Amino acid sequence: MHHPVPRSQSLPPSVAPRAELASSPSPSLAAVAPYLTPSLAAVVSGARRRALRDGDRQIDTAHLLHSLVESDPEVGAAFEGGHQLARVLGYLVQRSIGYGLRWQRTEEGSAARRLLPAARRAESPDARPSPWSPAAAAALEGAFLRAAERGEPRARGVDLLVAVAADPESRAVEVLRRAGVDPAALTARIAALEEEPSQQV
């Protein structure tokens, strides 16, 4: 069964602490880690390192996507073969020299910013600068919500991938489309694989 990112104004009590962490002014990996599988915790840590290395002010969805496709085997299985993954990575590695140059010194917005609490708080003019872009904060919150819908305490890499792909304004979706990957088809493939009793994405 497909689990889209919910578009509700309020969060279930069991998910609220995780959503609060997603939008914290300076969430530590140690604070977020209890709500992530070990593999997703490694992905988030890798995305933070990549943002610092690239000189970016915030972690955005392209950083998250890059770390996901490089280090999470379950995410890799969601794509249609190695050729598709290679195209996605090809665009991501060009971030600092190609089309991604226009992203420098700009904030990544989010189509969900008016709907998901984490995104709204991340964009609040009264809040301290967040290390997460509004779209990245919304994606992390969406991953928590998707895991909660399955009754699982921790979000997995595919939960974050689905949440990232659900935002048409995200940089990750721009990368996917440039690489010839249809975000809707990608999430449908994840849903189909999750429905198969013999395997899990």
C-alpha positions in Angstrom: 0.0 0.0 0.0 1.3 3.4 -1.0 1.9 5.8 1.9 1.9 9.4 0.6 3.2 12.2 2.7 0.1 13.3 4.8 -1.1 16.9 4.2 -2.6 17.5 7.6 -2.3 20.6 9.7 -1.7 18.6 12.9 0.5 15.6 13.8 -0.4 12.4 15.7 0.9 12.6 19.3 3.3 9.7 18.7 4.9 11.6 15.8 5.0 15.1 17.2 8.4 14.7 19.1 10.0 13.5 15.8 8.5 16.4 13.9 9.7 18.8 16.5 13.3 17.4 16.1 13.0 17.8 12.3 12.4 21.5 12.6 14.7 22.2 15.6 17.0 25.2 15.0 20.0 22.9 15.4 19.0 19.3 15.6 21.8 16.9 16.5 22.2 13.6 14.9 22.2 12.0 18.3 18.8 13.6 19.0 17.3 12.5 15.7 19.0 9.1 15.6 16.5 7.2 17.8 13.8 7.9 15.2 15.9 6.7 12.2 17.1 3.3 11.2 20.9 3.0 11.4 21.2 3.2 7.7 19.1 6.4 7.5 21.1 7.9 10.4 24.2 7.3 8.3 22.5 9.0 5.3 21.6 12.1 7.3 25.1 12.3 8.7 26.5 12.0 5.2 24.2 14.7 3.9 25.4 17.1 6.6 29.0 16.4 5.8 28.3 17.0 2.1 26.6 20.3 2.8 29.6 21.5 4.8 32.0 20.3 2.2 30.1 22.0 -0.6 30.0 25.3 1.5 26.2 25.3 1.5 24.4 27.1 4.3 21.7 24.5 4.7 21.2 20.8 4.1 18.8 20.5 1.2 16.9 17.7 -0.5 19.6 17.2 -3.1 22.2 16.5 -0.3 19.8 14.0 1.2 19.1 12.4 -2.2 22.9 12.2 -2.9 23.5 10.5 0.4 20.6 8.1 -0.1 21.5 6.8 -3.5 25.2 6.5 -2.5 24.8 4.6 0.8 21.3 3.0 1.2 20.9 -0.3 -0.7 17.1 -0.3 -0.2 16.9 3.1 -2.0 19.1 1.8 -4.8 16.6 -1.1 -5.3 13.8 1.4 -5.8 15.3 2.6 -9.1 15.1 0.8 -12.4 18.5 -0.6 -12.5 22.0 0.7 -12.3 21.7 2.9 -15.4 19.1 5.0 -13.7 21.0 5.3 -10.5 24.1 6.3 -12.5 22.3 9.1 -14.3 21.0 10.5 -11.0 24.4 10.4 -9.4 25.9 12.0 -12.6 23.7 15.0 -12.0 24.3 15.1 -8.3 28.1 15.2 -8.6 27.8 18.2 -11.0 26.2 20.2 -8.2 29.3 22.4 -7.6 30.2 22.9 -11.3 27.0 22.7 -13.3 23.3 23.6 -13.0 23.5 23.5 -9.2 25.6 26.7 -9.1 22.4 28.7 -9.1 21.5 27.1 -5.8 24.4 28.7 -4.0 23.4 31.3 -1.4 19.7 30.6 -2.0 17.2 28.8 0.2 15.4 25.7 -1.0 11.7 26.3 -0.7 9.0 23.6 -0.3 5.6 23.0 -1.8 4.6 21.6 1.6 5.7 24.7 3.5 2.1 25.9 4.3 0.9 22.4 5.2 3.6 20.6 7.2 4.5 22.1 10.7 8.2 21.5 10.4 8.4 23.4 7.1 6.5 26.3 8.5 8.7 26.5 11.6 11.8 26.2 9.5 10.7 29.2 7.4 9.5 31.3 10.4 11.2 34.8 10.3 11.3 34.7 14.1 13.2 31.4 14.3 17.0 31.1 14.4 18.6 30.0 11.1 18.0 26.3 10.5 20.6 24.0 9.2 17.8 22.4 7.2 16.1 23.9 4.1 12.3 24.1 4.5 12.0 21.3 1.9 14.5 19.1 3.8 12.7 19.7 7.1 9.4 18.8 5.5 10.9 15.7 3.9 12.3 14.5 7.2 9.0 15.1 8.9 7.2 13.3 6.0 9.5 10.3 6.5 8.6 10.2 10.2 4.9 10.3 9.4 5.2 7.5 6.8 7.0 5.2 9.2 4.3 6.0 11.9 1.5 5.0 9.4 3.1 1.6 9.2 3.3 1.4 13.0 7.1 1.5 12.9 9.1 3.7 15.4 11.9 4.5 13.0 12.0 6.0 9.5 13.8 4.2 6.8 15.7 5.5 3.7 12.8 4.7 1.4 10.5 6.8 3.7 12.7 9.7 3.2 13.0 9.1 -0.6 9.2 9.0 -0.9 8.9 12.2 1.1 11.6 14.0 -1.0 10.0 12.8 -4.2 6.5 14.1 -3.1 7.6 17.7 -3.2 7.5 19.0 -6.8 9.5 22.2 -5.9 12.4 20.3 -4.2 15.9 20.3 -5.7 15.9 16.5 -5.4 12.9 16.3 -7.7 14.6 18.6 -10.1 17.6 16.2 -10.2 15.4 13.2 -10.6 13.5 14.7 -13.6 16.8 15.9 -15.2 18.0 12.3 -14.9 14.9 11.0 -16.6 13.3 9.6 -13.4 9.6 10.2 -12.9 9.1 10.9 -9.2 5.5 9.5 -9.3 6.7 6.3 -10.9 9.5 6.0 -8.4 7.2 6.2 -5.4 4.8 3.7 -7.2 7.6 1.3 -7.6 8.5 1.6 -3.9 4.8 0.9 -3.0 4.7 -2.1 -5.3 7.9 -3.6 -3.8 6.6 -3.0 -0.3 3.5 -5.0 -1.1 5.5 -8.0 -2.1 5.6 -10.4 0.9 8.9 -12.0 -0.2 10.9 -8.8 -0.3 11.0 -5.3 1.2 12.4 -2.2 -0.4 
